[in-house]
Amino acid sequence: MFRTPLGRFRIVAFLEGISFLLLGFTMVLKYQYAMPRPNFVVGLAHGVLFVAYVFLLIRVTVIYEWSSRKFVLAFLASLLPFGTFVADKNLFRK
């Protein structure tokens, strides 16, 4: 799975999706229980993974000649909770 650009992209997409969900959990810790440290750590990881996701999305779009529609859908998936998981099933495996 790590051998192809698409495989690397799918792994980063999965990790980005996990970090997005964890960020929601750590927001509760930050504002409800006054624990900002977990939110900082997860937020930093999420930011790095999001940037990697976008760069790898551009790379995969060029290499596999994805349509602009598929590119936009994959980008929008990164902005929605559970979006990268749905996109992996419907967009990235084809």
C-alpha positions in Angstrom: 0.0 0.0 0.0 2.9 2.4 0.6 4.4 1.6 -2.8 2.1 3.7 -4.9 1.2 7.4 -4.6 -2.4 6.5 -4.3 -1.6 4.1 -1.4 0.3 6.7 0.4 -2.5 9.2 -0.2 -5.1 6.8 1.2 -3.1 6.3 4.3 -2.7 10.0 4.9 -6.4 10.4 4.2 -7.2 7.8 6.9 -4.9 9.4 9.4 -6.3 12.9 8.6 -9.9 11.6 9.1 -8.9 10.1 12.5 -7.2 13.3 13.6 -10.3 15.3 12.6 -12.5 13.1 14.8 -10.0 13.3 17.6 -9.9 17.1 17.3 -13.7 17.1 18.1 -13.1 15.1 21.2 -10.2 17.3 22.4 -12.3 20.4 21.8 -14.6 19.0 24.5 -11.7 18.5 26.8 -10.4 22.0 26.2 -13.6 23.9 26.7 -15.6 21.7 29.1 -12.7 20.5 31.3 -10.1 23.2 30.9 -7.5 20.8 29.4 -6.0 22.7 26.4 -2.8 20.5 25.9 -4.5 17.6 24.2 -6.2 20.0 21.8 -2.9 21.7 21.0 -1.2 18.4 20.2 -4.0 16.9 18.1 -4.6 20.2 16.4 -1.0 20.4 15.4 -1.0 16.9 14.0 -4.3 17.5 12.2 -2.9 20.6 10.6 0.2 18.8 9.4 -1.9 15.9 8.1 -4.3 18.3 6.3 -1.4 20.0 4.5 0.0 16.6 3.5 -3.4 15.5 2.4 -3.8 18.5 0.1 -0.3 18.1 -1.4 -0.8 14.3 -2.0 -4.2 15.0 -3.4 -2.7 17.3 -6.0 0.0 14.8 -6.8 -2.4 11.9 -7.2 -4.7 14.0 -9.3 -1.9 14.8 -11.7 -0.4 11.2 -11.8 -3.8 9.4 -12.2 -5.3 12.2 -14.3 -8.4 12.6 -12.1 -11.1 14.9 -13.3 -11.6 18.3 -11.6 -14.9 17.0 -10.2 -13.1 14.1 -8.5 -10.4 16.5 -7.2 -13.1 18.9 -5.7 -15.0 16.0 -4.1 -11.8 14.6 -2.5 -10.9 18.1 -1.2 -14.4 18.7 0.2 -14.2 15.3 1.9 -11.3 16.5 3.9 -13.6 19.3 5.3 -16.3 17.0 6.6 -16.3 14.7 9.6 -16.1 11.1 8.2 -15.6 12.6 4.8 -12.3 11.0 4.1 -13.6 7.6 5.1 -16.5 7.9 2.7 -14.3 9.2 -0.1 -11.9 6.3 0.4 -14.7 3.9 -0.2 -16.3 5.8 -3.1 -13.5 7.7 -4.8 -10.0 6.4 -4.0 -10.5 2.7 -4.6 -11.7 3.1 -8.2 
